[in-house]
Amino acid sequence: MRNETVATLSGRRVIAMDSISLIGPGDAGAIVVCGSHGGAISGAFAAKHPPALVVFNDAGGGKKDAGVASLANLEPEGIAAAAVSHDSARIGDALDAWENGVVSRVNGPAAEGGLAPGRPLRELLQRFTAKEKVR
């Protein structure tokens, strides 16, 4: 299972991890691009070691948007979160999300950082790291 730094943007590590369950203390403050769905449990894993931004797979939305529930759950914590479309990246494949992901959903902190639906993830991450306030 992939869990590796794939880039550094404006001094911030970008970590590709196939499952958000791999997140650890050393990942706090990084940009985490994961292959996991964005359901509630995925957000709970991310909140344990808050990243500057976490990117999930939207898993097609799911019933009552369950596939992206974590975006709203992480917003009160001030954690920027987004999802890439399941049509642009395979679920469970963080490298595919990093290389080919197109953002489909964002929460408030991610939008404030310049992320928006319909744009390639890698393009938007440049904007995010330029705008963010380092914690």
N, C-alpha and C positions, 0 to 999 in steps of 0.2 A: 504494500500500500504506500502510495507516494506521500511524503511529508518533507518537503525541501524548499529552500529559498530559491526562487526563480528569477528574482530581480531586486534591485534596490532603486527606489524612486525618491528623490529629494532626501536621501539619507534614511529612508524607511524601508525595512525589508518587506518584500512580497513573498508570502509563503503559500505554496500550493499543497493542500492536503486533501486527499481523497475523501476523508471522513472528518467531520468537525470533532468527533470523539477523540481525535489525536491531539487536540489543542492542549498546551501545557503552559506553565508559568513563564517560560522563556519566550512565548509567543505574544504576551501582552504588549499592546502598543504597535504591533505589526499590522500589515494588511494581509488578511487571510482570505484566500480564494479557495473555497472547498467544493467538493463534488456532492456534498449532502443536500437533501431537500431543505427547504427553509421552514419546516414545521416547528412547533413549539419546543420540542425536546432539543432540536438543534440550536435554537437560541439560548436555551439553558446551558448547554455546553459552552457556547461562545462567551456568555456572561461570566463564567467562572474565571476566565483570564482575558479581560476585555481587550479586544483588538481595536486599532484605530478605525478599521473598517472590516466587516466580514461580508463575503459574497457567497451566496448559496445558489442552488439550482431551483427554479420555480416549480419543478415537478409537474408542470401543466396546470398549476393552480390547486386542483383538488376540490373536494366538497367544501363549500364555504371558505374558499381560499386557504385551506389548511396547509398547503404546500409553501405558503409564504407567511404564516402566522407569526413567525419569529421577528419579522421586520417591525411590526407594531409592538411586540413585546419588548424589544430592545430599545425602542425610542425613548421611553421614560428614563432609561439608564444613560441616555446620551450616547449610545453606541450606534455609529453609522452602520447601516446594513442595506444590502441590495441583493437582487437575484438576477441571474441570467436566465434567458429563455431555454426551456428544455429542447426547443427546436434548433438552438445554436450550439449547445454543448451537451454531451452525454452525462446523465445523472451518475454520480460516483466517480467521475473523471475530472479531477481538478485541473490537470494540464490542458484538457480540452476547453474547459471554462476560461482559463487564462489565455489560451491562444485564439479561441474562436467565439467566446461568449459575447452575446449582445444583451445588454441590460434590459430587463422587462419590468422590474419593480424596484422602488427605492423607498426608504423611510425618510423622515424629516431631516435628521442629521446628515444623511447621505446626500439629499437634495441640496442642502446648504453647502455641502462640499463640492457641488458641481456635477453630481451624477444625475442622469436623466434617462428614462426609458428610450429604447430605440437606437442607442449608440453602442459601438463596440466598447467592451469593458476596458481594454488596454488603453484606448484613447482617453477614456474618462478618468482613469487612475492618474494620469499625468496631471489633469486638472485638479483632482482631489488633493493630491499631495502638495500642489502649489498653493491651494486655498486653506488647507486645514490649519487649525491652531494646535500646535504640539502640546499634548497634555503633560 
